[in-house]
Amino acid sequence: MAGNNTFGEAVRDELQRLRYSAERASFILMRRVHPLVYRNYPVMADQPVELVHMVSELGIFGTLVAYVLFSALYTSSANSHPTELKM
């Protein structure tokens, strides 16, 4: 587990550990994404330009408000779309 992310078999172990804890309700299960790695030339002030491996990320953050007992969905919307490059 790193950065509050849990992968693979550790997901099951973590959920079993929190079986009767209120903290379990705060977990969000998502499909793991393996982004495309590509080679590019980043240009940054006072640094030499060289060919490196990079990953481009797009994060879509949204809001979902629902009442599970009555299967009622009150609102669902995308709120922001930050982008980031990682080397």
Backbone torsions as a table, in degrees:
resi	resn	phi	psi	omega
1	MET	NA	127.3	178.7
2	ALA	-140.6	138.0	178.5
3	GLY	60.1	33.3	-178.2
4	ASN	63.6	20.6	175.6
5	ASN	-108.0	140.2	-180.0
6	THR	-125.2	134.3	-175.7
7	PHE	-128.4	156.6	172.8
8	GLY	62.1	-140.3	-178.3
9	GLU	-62.2	-23.1	-179.2
10	ALA	-65.4	-23.1	177.8
11	VAL	-62.6	-49.9	179.8
12	ARG	-60.0	-45.0	-179.2
13	ASP	-61.5	-42.0	-179.3
14	GLU	-66.8	-42.3	179.1
15	LEU	-67.0	-35.6	176.6
16	GLN	-68.6	-37.1	178.7
17	ARG	-62.8	-35.2	-177.8
18	LEU	-98.6	19.2	-172.4
19	ARG	-45.6	-46.7	-176.1
20	TYR	-110.3	18.6	-178.3
21	SER	-97.9	144.7	176.1
22	ALA	-66.4	-23.5	179.2
23	GLU	-62.6	-25.9	-179.2
24	ARG	-59.9	-32.9	-179.2
25	ALA	-66.8	-16.9	-178.3
26	SER	-87.4	-2.5	-179.7
27	PHE	-74.5	142.2	174.3
28	ILE	-118.9	120.9	178.9
29	LEU	-95.6	128.7	-178.8
30	MET	-135.8	159.7	173.6
31	ARG	-76.8	136.4	178.6
32	ARG	-74.1	133.1	-178.4
33	VAL	-104.1	131.7	175.5
34	HIS	-110.0	97.4	-173.3
35	PRO	-70.6	158.1	176.8
36	LEU	-71.5	129.2	176.5
37	VAL	-99.0	129.6	179.5
38	TYR	-133.9	164.9	-179.7
39	ARG	-101.7	135.5	-177.6
40	ASN	-154.3	168.8	178.7
41	TYR	-108.5	96.9	176.4
42	PRO	-74.1	140.0	179.5
43	VAL	-113.4	114.6	-179.2
44	MET	-130.6	147.8	-178.2
45	ALA	-58.0	136.3	174.1
46	ASP	60.1	28.0	177.1
47	GLN	-134.5	145.0	178.9
48	PRO	-67.4	148.3	178.1
49	VAL	-88.0	124.3	179.2
50	GLU	-145.2	155.1	180.0
51	LEU	-75.7	123.9	-178.4
52	VAL	-136.0	165.1	173.8
53	HIS	-84.0	136.4	-177.5
54	MET	-136.3	158.0	174.3
55	VAL	-130.1	132.6	177.0
56	SER	-102.2	132.9	-179.1
57	GLU	-121.7	138.2	172.6
58	LEU	-121.8	120.9	179.0
59	GLY	-106.9	125.5	177.1
60	ILE	-111.1	115.1	-178.1
61	PHE	-107.2	138.9	-176.4
62	GLY	-142.4	-177.0	-179.3
63	THR	-127.9	135.5	175.8
64	LEU	-134.9	121.2	178.0
65	VAL	-121.8	118.4	-176.9
66	ALA	-144.2	159.9	175.2
67	TYR	-119.2	104.1	-171.2
68	VAL	-62.8	-38.5	-176.0
69	LEU	-56.3	-38.8	-178.8
70	PHE	-106.9	10.5	-177.9
71	SER	51.5	41.6	-178.3
72	ALA	-102.0	128.9	175.7
73	LEU	-106.4	116.9	-177.1
74	TYR	-89.3	-42.4	178.6
75	THR	-157.7	147.6	175.2
76	SER	-148.9	118.9	-177.3
77	SER	-152.1	153.3	172.1
78	ALA	-89.6	131.8	-173.9
79	ASN	-109.5	-31.8	-179.6
80	SER	-153.1	157.5	-176.7
81	HIS	-136.6	71.4	179.2
82	PRO	-73.5	148.1	175.7
83	THR	-121.4	156.8	-176.7
84	GLU	-156.2	145.4	172.8
85	LEU	-112.3	134.5	177.9
86	LYS	-122.9	138.5	177.7
87	MET	-111.4	NA	NA
